[in-house]
Amino acid sequence: MPTPSSSIAAPGEEQRACSTVRIAFGNERLPTGEAGIGGCIDVTRHGRYLYALQQRSLTILDLADPARPTPVGSLADLGNLRQIVVRGSTAFITAREDGLFLVDVSNPARPRTVARYDTIEFATGIDVRGPFAFIACRWFGVEIVDVSDAAVPRHVSVMRAGEAQSCEINNGILYAGAWEERRVAICDVRNPAAPRQIATVELGGRGDGVRVHNGVLYAATGHHQKGAALDIDDQRYGAGNGMDIVDVSDPARPRHLSRVQFDWRFYYGWPDTWRVQLSFPYAYLSHTYNGVFVLDVSNPREPRELAQLRIPLYPGEPGYRELKTTSAHGRRPPILPFDPTRKLYSPVCGLAAVDGCMYIGGLFSDLHVFHDEELVKPETVETTPRTGGAGQATTGMTVVGDFHETSRPALCETLGAFATQIAHYRPAGQVYAAVEKDGQVYAACGLAGLHVLDQDLRVLATHATRGFAMDVQVAGTILYTAESSGGLGCYKIDGTTLALMHTYPCQRPVRQVRVSPDGRFAVIHAGGAAYEVLDVSGDAPPRLVRTERGWGGLVYYRQLCNGFVDGRYICGTWCAGRTFMLDLGGDEPMPMPDVPEILPDMEAGGYCPCGPYALLTRGGGYSFYAPGFKGNYEDLPVHRIEGGPAFYGKPTCRGNTLVACNRISGQVTLVDVSCLTQPRLICQHDLSGSPDCAFIGDHAILIPAGYQGLFKISGTPV
């Protein structure tokens, strides 16, 4: 039974008594049926149909008999799926590194993809209100996209709201559950072109799913409390699981009402999503291996546990698998409230409810049905104003202005004497990377493909790519592109023409490529877990010669070194674990010892070559070392700008100039590194876009800035 506990109040909030209700495994129930379609990551209901996400596919089920959902249609090979919402005849599906899919479901038997949109980072959470989609993109915040024409989604802006996992819009206010920050960001998005944060709610654990009803916010939490060491001896470790309930009747002044907290500790690294659905007066908290909790929230100050549902799996049964109970690298050990060698519970990652039937997505098992007339009510739907005539939205949200309007005078003032000229190019897609070769600029422009520009950034030619163009490199007369789901493209340069020579298909999206100075090897970032080394010498198609896999999280964004140290060494990281290093100066890749105890900043740091050194940005500055360094990496100093600002971002270094581009915050920093141990600030400027790895040429710097476009800063390098 639930028991009230201590009072809580978030920092900056009015201090007032509010209870923490601890819940245990009470009134445990089991599903009453299955749909027989296999494991699901998310499910939603729209009209008489259920829409279930399964691995990389969408399955649509008919609810003519609510107790027996019947598959009627499917769509395969969509991507690494996470969440789905359906509005009208369109399903909006987030697919992590594969972006956002917009699917026409007007004929449930024949769903079809009408568009795939290139999100600013891993598309994770989703809500749609009127003509706008709000996409939670983890570290990069919430991207706002105009979907009034589902076939042609258009970027509007980004709300930098922390590591956003899920989001909801209520009366023109965005609520975003931020994972690492353990908070909900509350933002005014009534003008989607000028979003602004108005408040923060501190949570009892890592943030994710949120729902708002009648001025009350329900925020699911997981993993650890704030400040917890990643060690089982810290009692805050694994103690952040539950749900916070907050009064947001005045969104700018949130006040905690109560907190639901599990009466046991729990941590398992994957899956790491927890969400809440409302069927008022009930809240359904789905929490992976812990199942579903049915809570009475009719009095939000005193929530009560009514029941819990779990999906047991036993050895030998379909879907059962052995879970690791120890940590291979000694960090983040699992804590489970059951013995997984005897029994595990299929993780619940999403659910939907109608009157009397709950549909539960079991990741390892099936789409389960729980029939109970008393505990299951229809989902609470906030009323949204209808679309007016001529497609005009009446949601209280209206675009005024241009989020990415660039003030050249302000940029010129910041750059000062460093820049003699600034050029700007803004295509339809987001610019991820650009290089300059023989007077021409080659830009990887996301969904807009490859663009060839002159020295003033005027378009000379455009080339479609098989997937999103996410990176570009030139070696001699060969151009290489990372084309996301399209793999690696190899093109022969002939003036402004790019003739396709070879492709390298890959099972996972190719997001980054670096080519060795001798043109023998290409190293690619493939998906979220591996790097691949390809032999690209000669005229034959690229050939895989080595794969690097690691530990300690995933490979998220630009974690491959931005070039080759001393012309031959390259390294890559996993966000919280391994750093490999290879010597590609010979005929075959030669592995070197891993680099222990030192990492770039997880969110915004990175590696680049700096002459004979590997330079990594961390702690507001950088460290550097020579490959094969024999000392203690953890003792390497962080070199910061004396008396100047801290700086973060993916680095590029050439000569005496270092450029750090922070794609998350939008900040670009230019640093004089003529004395590597005493960096000096040249300038620092904030862009509205997502600045990526810079390219430093002989007389100009190219800064790709996502949907803000491409900047070329001409001048004399330091």
QUIUR-V764495 format. One record per residue. RES is the residue in one small letter. SS is DSSP state (@ for helix, = for strand, . for the rest). PHI is phi in whole degrees, 0 to 359 (NA if undefined). OMEGA is omega in radians with two decimals (none if undefined). Layout:
RES_SS_PHI_OMEGA ; RES_SS_PHI_OMEGA
//
This chain:
m_._NA_3.12 ; p_._291_3.11 ; t_=_229_3.10 ; p_=_290_-3.10 ; s_=_224_-2.97 ; s_=_290_3.07 ; s_=_273_-3.13 ; i_._224_2.98 ; a_._201_-3.13 ; a_._284_3.11 ; p_._305_3.13 ; g_._85_3.13 ; e_._266_3.02 ; e_._298_3.14 ; q_._283_-3.13 ; r_._210_-3.12 ; a_._290_3.01 ; c_._209_-2.91 ; s_=_272_2.90 ; t_=_255_-3.12 ; v_=_259_3.13 ; r_=_267_-3.12 ; i_=_243_3.11 ; a_._242_3.12 ; f_._284_-3.09 ; g_._241_3.10 ; n_._49_-3.06 ; e_=_289_-3.12 ; r_=_238_3.13 ; l_._237_3.05 ; p_._302_-3.13 ; t_._257_3.14 ; g_=_187_3.12 ; e_=_223_3.10 ; a_._272_3.10 ; g_._75_-3.11 ; i_._251_-3.10 ; g_._99_-3.00 ; g_._298_-3.10 ; c_._225_3.06 ; i_._260_3.09 ; d_=_200_3.11 ; v_=_209_3.05 ; t_=_218_3.11 ; r_=_246_3.03 ; h_=_216_-3.07 ; g_._64_-3.11 ; r_._265_-3.09 ; y_=_237_2.95 ; l_=_257_3.11 ; y_=_236_-3.04 ; a_=_245_3.06 ; l_=_264_-3.11 ; q_=_230_-3.10 ; q_._48_-3.08 ; r_._247_-3.03 ; s_=_228_3.01 ; l_=_253_3.05 ; t_=_238_3.14 ; i_=_250_-3.08 ; l_=_235_3.13 ; d_=_272_3.14 ; l_._253_3.08 ; a_._306_2.95 ; d_._248_-3.04 ; p_._304_-3.12 ; a_._280_-3.09 ; r_._224_3.11 ; p_._300_-3.06 ; t_=_241_3.12 ; p_=_298_3.12 ; v_=_234_-3.12 ; g_=_196_3.13 ; s_=_204_3.11 ; l_=_216_-3.02 ; a_._260_2.99 ; d_._58_3.13 ; l_._271_-3.09 ; g_._147_-3.11 ; n_._275_-2.88 ; l_._285_3.14 ; r_._224_-3.09 ; q_._225_-3.14 ; i_=_218_2.88 ; v_=_228_3.11 ; v_=_238_3.07 ; r_=_231_-3.10 ; g_._62_-3.13 ; s_._255_-3.10 ; t_=_237_3.00 ; a_=_261_3.11 ; f_=_251_-2.98 ; i_=_235_3.05 ; t_=_277_-3.04 ; a_._222_3.06 ; r_=_47_-3.06 ; e_._293_3.14 ; d_._268_3.04 ; g_._86_-3.10 ; l_=_244_3.06 ; f_=_256_3.04 ; l_=_247_-2.97 ; v_=_239_3.06 ; d_=_281_-3.14 ; v_._244_3.13 ; s_._299_2.98 ; n_._248_-3.05 ; p_@_301_-3.14 ; a_@_282_-3.09 ; r_@_222_3.08 ; p_._295_-3.13 ; r_=_217_3.10 ; t_=_287_3.09 ; v_=_256_3.10 ; a_=_197_2.96 ; r_=_233_-3.03 ; y_=_252_-3.11 ; d_._272_-3.13 ; t_._286_-3.03 ; i_._291_3.01 ; e_._201_-3.07 ; f_._302_3.10 ; a_=_287_-3.00 ; t_._241_3.13 ; g_=_259_-3.09 ; i_=_207_2.87 ; d_=_217_-3.13 ; v_=_229_3.08 ; r_=_227_-3.11 ; g_._58_-3.10 ; p_._272_-3.04 ; f_=_240_2.98 ; a_=_257_3.11 ; f_=_245_-2.99 ; i_=_245_3.09 ; a_=_284_-3.03 ; c_._244_3.06 ; r_=_53_-3.04 ; w_._305_-3.02 ; f_._271_3.07 ; g_._86_-3.10 ; v_=_247_3.10 ; e_=_269_3.13 ; i_=_253_-3.02 ; v_=_230_3.05 ; d_=_280_-3.14 ; v_._243_3.11 ; s_._301_2.95 ; d_._248_-3.04 ; a_._299_-3.13 ; a_._281_-3.10 ; v_._224_3.08 ; p_._295_-3.08 ; r_=_228_3.10 ; h_=_298_3.09 ; v_=_248_-3.06 ; s_=_192_3.05 ; v_=_221_3.05 ; m_=_254_-3.12 ; r_._283_-2.95 ; a_._241_-3.08 ; g_._92_-3.08 ; e_._281_-3.00 ; a_=_287_3.12 ; q_=_257_-3.13 ; s_=_218_-3.12 ; c_=_204_3.04 ; e_=_213_3.08 ; i_=_251_3.11 ; n_=_218_3.12 ; n_._55_3.10 ; g_._78_3.13 ; i_=_246_3.10 ; l_=_266_3.02 ; y_=_243_-3.07 ; a_=_239_3.08 ; g_=_280_-3.08 ; a_=_259_-2.93 ; w_._289_-3.04 ; e_._293_-3.10 ; e_._285_3.14 ; r_._56_-3.10 ; r_=_202_2.92 ; v_=_247_3.04 ; a_=_271_3.12 ; i_=_252_-2.98 ; c_=_227_3.05 ; d_=_274_-3.12 ; v_._239_3.13 ; r_._296_2.89 ; n_._251_-3.07 ; p_@_299_3.11 ; a_@_275_3.13 ; a_@_217_3.14 ; p_._292_3.12 ; r_=_212_3.12 ; q_=_280_-3.10 ; i_=_243_-3.13 ; a_=_194_3.10 ; t_=_225_3.03 ; v_=_246_3.07 ; e_=_283_-3.05 ; l_._249_3.13 ; g_._278_3.11 ; g_._198_-3.13 ; r_=_295_-3.04 ; g_=_276_3.05 ; d_=_202_-3.00 ; g_=_292_3.14 ; v_=_223_2.99 ; r_=_218_3.13 ; v_=_231_3.11 ; h_=_209_3.09 ; n_._52_3.08 ; g_._76_3.11 ; v_=_237_3.12 ; l_=_262_3.05 ; y_=_243_-3.02 ; a_=_236_3.11 ; a_=_285_-3.14 ; t_=_228_-3.13 ; g_=_205_3.09 ; h_._63_-2.87 ; h_._244_3.00 ; q_._285_-3.12 ; k_._299_3.09 ; g_._85_-3.09 ; a_._292_2.96 ; a_._288_-3.13 ; l_._277_-3.04 ; d_._213_-3.05 ; i_._294_3.14 ; d_._286_3.06 ; d_._279_-3.04 ; q_._293_3.05 ; r_._278_3.13 ; y_._290_-3.11 ; g_._76_-3.07 ; a_._249_-3.12 ; g_._252_-3.04 ; n_._264_3.11 ; g_=_159_-3.10 ; m_=_202_3.04 ; d_=_259_3.12 ; i_=_241_-2.93 ; v_=_224_3.04 ; d_=_283_3.09 ; v_._238_3.08 ; s_._301_2.90 ; d_._247_-3.02 ; p_._303_-3.13 ; a_._281_-3.12 ; r_._225_-3.12 ; p_._291_3.12 ; r_=_223_3.11 ; h_=_295_3.05 ; l_=_255_-3.14 ; s_=_194_3.09 ; r_=_221_3.01 ; v_=_261_-3.11 ; q_=_227_3.10 ; f_=_296_-3.13 ; d_._270_3.07 ; w_._205_3.09 ; r_._268_-3.12 ; f_._212_2.95 ; y_=_206_2.91 ; y_._213_-2.94 ; g_._292_-3.08 ; w_._214_-0.11 ; p_._287_-3.04 ; d_._236_3.11 ; t_._227_3.11 ; w_._221_-2.98 ; r_=_218_-3.14 ; v_=_225_3.00 ; q_=_242_-3.14 ; l_=_247_2.92 ; s_=_229_-2.92 ; f_._307_0.27 ; p_._270_-3.12 ; y_=_254_2.95 ; a_=_242_3.11 ; y_=_250_-3.11 ; l_=_262_3.10 ; s_=_262_-2.92 ; h_._213_3.06 ; t_=_44_-3.03 ; y_._294_3.12 ; n_._277_3.07 ; g_._85_-3.09 ; v_=_240_3.07 ; f_=_250_3.07 ; v_=_262_-3.05 ; l_=_239_3.01 ; d_=_273_-3.11 ; v_._244_3.11 ; s_._301_2.96 ; n_._247_-3.03 ; p_._295_3.05 ; r_._280_-3.09 ; e_._222_3.11 ; p_._296_-3.13 ; r_=_232_3.06 ; e_=_281_3.12 ; l_=_256_-3.10 ; a_=_193_3.06 ; q_=_223_3.08 ; l_=_240_2.99 ; r_._229_-3.08 ; i_._243_-3.06 ; p_=_287_3.04 ; l_=_230_-3.07 ; y_._246_3.13 ; p_._308_-3.12 ; g_._94_3.12 ; e_._276_3.07 ; p_._303_3.12 ; g_._93_3.14 ; y_._292_3.05 ; r_._210_3.12 ; e_._278_3.09 ; l_._269_3.07 ; k_._289_3.14 ; t_._252_3.06 ; t_._229_3.12 ; s_._258_-3.08 ; a_._297_-3.09 ; h_._252_3.05 ; g_._81_-3.14 ; r_._247_3.07 ; r_._52_3.13 ; p_._292_3.11 ; p_._291_2.96 ; i_=_228_-3.10 ; l_._238_3.12 ; p_._273_3.11 ; f_._203_3.11 ; d_._267_-3.03 ; p_._290_3.06 ; t_._282_3.13 ; r_._258_-3.06 ; k_._191_2.94 ; l_=_231_3.13 ; y_=_241_3.13 ; s_._301_-3.10 ; p_._298_3.07 ; v_=_261_-3.09 ; c_=_244_3.13 ; g_=_192_3.11 ; l_=_206_3.05 ; a_=_220_-3.09 ; a_=_222_2.92 ; v_=_237_-3.09 ; d_._293_3.07 ; g_._94_-3.11 ; c_=_227_3.02 ; m_=_251_3.14 ; y_=_246_-2.95 ; i_=_245_3.09 ; g_=_277_3.06 ; g_=_266_-2.99 ; l_._298_-3.09 ; f_._264_-2.90 ; s_._234_-2.96 ; d_._193_2.90 ; l_=_270_-3.02 ; h_=_263_3.10 ; v_=_245_3.02 ; f_=_237_-3.12 ; h_=_259_3.09 ; d_._200_-3.07 ; e_._295_-3.08 ; e_._275_-3.00 ; l_._268_-3.06 ; v_._244_3.11 ; k_._241_3.10 ; p_._299_3.12 ; e_._299_3.09 ; t_._284_-3.13 ; v_._244_3.07 ; e_._290_3.14 ; t_._291_3.13 ; t_._242_3.12 ; p_._306_-3.11 ; r_._286_3.09 ; t_._285_-3.12 ; g_._279_-3.12 ; g_@_295_3.10 ; a_@_58_3.09 ; g_@_76_-3.11 ; q_._284_-3.10 ; a_._284_3.08 ; t_._240_-3.09 ; t_._269_-3.04 ; g_._82_3.12 ; m_._243_-3.12 ; t_._222_3.11 ; v_._284_3.05 ; v_._231_3.11 ; g_._90_-3.09 ; d_._233_-3.11 ; f_._303_-3.05 ; h_._259_3.07 ; e_._300_-3.02 ; t_._260_3.07 ; s_._266_3.14 ; r_@_296_3.09 ; p_@_302_3.13 ; a_@_294_3.13 ; l_@_294_3.11 ; c_@_297_-3.14 ; e_@_296_3.13 ; t_@_295_-3.08 ; l_@_286_3.08 ; g_@_60_-3.06 ; a_@_289_-3.11 ; f_@_295_-3.05 ; a_=_250_3.05 ; t_=_260_-3.13 ; q_=_202_3.08 ; i_=_234_3.04 ; a_=_247_-3.08 ; h_=_220_3.11 ; y_=_227_-3.08 ; r_._228_3.11 ; p_._277_3.13 ; a_._288_3.13 ; g_._270_3.11 ; q_._270_-3.11 ; v_=_275_-3.14 ; y_._268_-3.01 ; a_=_202_3.08 ; a_=_207_3.05 ; v_=_225_3.11 ; e_=_242_-3.11 ; k_=_212_3.07 ; d_._52_3.05 ; g_._82_3.11 ; q_=_239_3.11 ; v_=_253_3.10 ; y_=_248_-3.04 ; a_=_241_3.02 ; a_=_273_-2.95 ; c_._247_3.02 ; g_=_58_-3.10 ; l_._292_3.11 ; a_._273_3.07 ; g_._84_-3.14 ; l_=_262_3.10 ; h_=_240_3.06 ; v_=_254_-3.04 ; l_=_236_3.03 ; d_._274_-3.04 ; q_._293_3.08 ; d_._261_3.13 ; l_._65_2.99 ; r_._268_-3.02 ; v_=_290_3.02 ; l_=_257_-3.14 ; a_=_196_3.02 ; t_=_232_-3.11 ; h_=_225_3.08 ; a_._289_3.07 ; t_._242_-3.06 ; r_._289_3.05 ; g_._225_3.12 ; f_._296_3.07 ; a_=_282_-2.98 ; m_._247_3.11 ; d_=_198_-3.13 ; v_=_212_3.07 ; q_=_219_3.07 ; v_=_235_3.05 ; a_=_230_-3.06 ; g_._66_3.12 ; t_._254_-3.14 ; i_=_249_3.08 ; l_=_250_-3.13 ; y_=_245_3.12 ; t_=_231_2.94 ; a_=_275_-2.99 ; e_._245_3.07 ; s_=_52_-3.11 ; s_._295_3.10 ; g_._277_3.11 ; g_._81_3.12 ; l_=_257_3.07 ; g_=_252_3.11 ; c_=_238_-3.03 ; y_=_235_3.01 ; k_=_270_-3.14 ; i_=_274_3.07 ; d_=_223_-3.04 ; g_._66_3.09 ; t_._266_-3.12 ; t_=_268_3.05 ; l_=_244_-3.12 ; a_=_263_-3.12 ; l_=_295_3.11 ; m_=_262_-3.08 ; h_=_215_2.93 ; t_=_233_3.03 ; y_=_240_3.11 ; p_._290_-3.09 ; c_._224_-3.12 ; q_._291_-3.14 ; r_._236_-3.09 ; p_._300_3.07 ; v_=_267_-2.99 ; r_=_248_-3.11 ; q_=_207_3.09 ; v_=_217_2.99 ; r_=_226_-3.07 ; v_=_248_-3.10 ; s_._297_-3.08 ; p_._304_3.13 ; d_._275_3.10 ; g_._74_-3.09 ; r_._277_-3.02 ; f_=_237_2.93 ; a_=_238_3.08 ; v_=_248_-3.10 ; i_=_238_2.98 ; h_=_268_-3.04 ; a_=_244_3.11 ; g_._71_-3.06 ; g_._255_-3.01 ; a_._222_-2.98 ; a_=_214_2.94 ; y_=_243_3.11 ; e_=_235_3.08 ; v_=_255_-3.09 ; l_=_243_2.97 ; d_=_275_-3.13 ; v_._244_3.14 ; s_._284_3.10 ; g_._71_-3.07 ; d_._260_-3.10 ; a_._282_3.07 ; p_._299_3.11 ; p_._305_-3.09 ; r_=_232_3.13 ; l_=_292_3.13 ; v_=_240_3.14 ; r_=_197_3.05 ; t_=_236_3.08 ; e_=_251_3.05 ; r_=_241_-3.04 ; g_._220_-3.11 ; w_._214_3.09 ; g_._86_3.11 ; g_._90_-3.05 ; l_._248_2.97 ; v_._262_-3.04 ; y_._269_-2.97 ; y_._220_3.05 ; r_._50_3.13 ; q_._261_2.98 ; l_=_271_-3.12 ; c_._307_-3.07 ; n_._279_-3.14 ; g_._127_-3.04 ; f_._249_3.13 ; v_=_289_-3.14 ; d_._55_3.08 ; g_._76_-3.05 ; r_._212_-3.05 ; y_=_260_3.07 ; i_=_219_-3.13 ; c_=_225_3.09 ; g_=_205_-3.04 ; t_=_235_2.82 ; w_._256_-2.82 ; c_._303_-3.11 ; a_._221_-3.06 ; g_._208_-2.94 ; r_._287_2.89 ; t_=_234_3.08 ; f_=_264_3.01 ; m_=_217_3.13 ; l_=_234_2.98 ; d_=_258_-3.14 ; l_._251_-3.13 ; g_._276_-3.12 ; g_._247_-3.11 ; d_._280_-3.14 ; e_._227_3.06 ; p_._297_3.13 ; m_=_246_3.12 ; p_=_290_3.05 ; m_=_249_3.12 ; p_._302_3.06 ; d_._301_3.12 ; v_._262_-3.05 ; p_._267_2.90 ; e_._65_3.09 ; i_._209_-3.13 ; l_._218_2.94 ; p_._295_3.01 ; d_._307_-3.00 ; m_._302_-3.03 ; e_._281_-2.92 ; a_._237_-3.07 ; g_._279_3.13 ; g_._190_-3.14 ; y_=_246_2.93 ; c_=_209_3.01 ; p_=_282_3.04 ; c_=_223_-3.03 ; g_._64_-3.12 ; p_._276_-3.04 ; y_=_248_2.90 ; a_=_266_-3.10 ; l_=_249_3.11 ; l_=_231_3.13 ; t_=_274_-3.14 ; r_=_195_3.00 ; g_._59_3.13 ; g_._84_3.11 ; g_=_203_3.11 ; y_=_208_2.95 ; s_=_238_3.09 ; f_=_209_3.11 ; y_=_201_3.08 ; a_=_270_3.06 ; p_._306_-3.07 ; g_._86_3.12 ; f_._310_-3.04 ; k_._259_-3.09 ; g_._275_3.10 ; n_._271_-3.11 ; y_@_298_-3.10 ; e_@_294_3.12 ; d_@_270_-3.14 ; l_._296_-3.12 ; p_._286_2.99 ; v_._262_-3.13 ; h_=_267_-3.10 ; r_._242_3.10 ; i_._286_-3.11 ; e_._294_3.14 ; g_._72_-3.10 ; g_._249_-3.08 ; p_._282_2.93 ; a_._291_3.09 ; f_._220_-3.08 ; y_._221_3.04 ; g_._138_3.08 ; k_=_284_-2.99 ; p_=_267_2.92 ; t_=_225_-3.11 ; c_=_226_3.00 ; r_=_209_-3.09 ; g_._60_-3.11 ; n_._258_-3.07 ; t_=_245_3.02 ; l_=_244_3.05 ; v_=_242_3.09 ; a_=_248_-3.11 ; c_=_246_-3.11 ; n_._261_-3.09 ; r_._294_-3.12 ; i_._281_-3.08 ; s_._270_-3.07 ; g_._91_-3.06 ; q_=_274_3.06 ; v_=_241_-3.13 ; t_=_235_3.04 ; l_=_254_-3.02 ; v_=_230_3.02 ; d_=_275_-3.13 ; v_._244_3.09 ; s_._300_2.92 ; c_._247_-2.95 ; l_._296_3.13 ; t_._270_3.14 ; q_._225_-3.11 ; p_._295_3.12 ; r_=_235_-3.12 ; l_=_289_2.94 ; i_=_268_3.08 ; c_=_193_3.11 ; q_=_216_-3.06 ; h_=_216_3.10 ; d_=_261_3.05 ; l_._257_3.07 ; s_._281_-3.11 ; g_._275_-3.05 ; s_._239_-3.06 ; p_._296_-3.07 ; d_._247_-3.08 ; c_._307_-3.14 ; a_._284_2.99 ; f_=_241_-3.14 ; i_=_254_3.11 ; g_._263_-3.11 ; d_._293_-3.06 ; h_._225_-3.10 ; a_=_204_3.05 ; i_=_242_3.05 ; l_=_259_3.11 ; i_=_239_3.04 ; p_=_286_-3.00 ; a_._233_3.07 ; g_=_62_-3.11 ; y_._286_3.00 ; q_._277_3.06 ; g_._105_-3.08 ; l_=_236_3.08 ; f_=_249_3.00 ; k_=_238_-3.12 ; i_=_253_-3.12 ; s_=_265_-3.14 ; g_=_174_-3.14 ; t_._253_3.10 ; p_._303_-3.12 ; v_._298_none
//
